[in-house]
């Protein structure tokens, strides 16, 4: 029997994200003096209560220099938040804390996805 889950749109999106992460440069090569990185993430739809904060601890030694957060709405197709530019700009400037916002680029039905991601980064560097 053929397993259809591996060909589902969600599985294909996951595989594509994994490929992009594998192809990306390594964070430790891009910011060699970075010791630790934590991203505190909140996502909500306009006018709705925000979801509980999610904390992503980044394993600097192995992590790609690519910061993709899938949309939290299960109905959203092709949705994700790419916060790479904001995060890498802050890390290259050796900012200890930084914040950012990103609107989902996906769709819910025939409308644009209304979800917005807010994040705070906390970084530590070698002297």
Secondary structure, DSSP 8 states (H G I E B T S, - for coil): ---GGGGSHHHHHHHHHHHHHHHS-BHHHHSTTEEEEEEEEEEEETTS-----EEEEE-TTT-BS--EEE-S-TT-BS-EEE-HHHHHHHHHTT-SEEEEEEE---EETTEE--EEEEEEEEEEE--
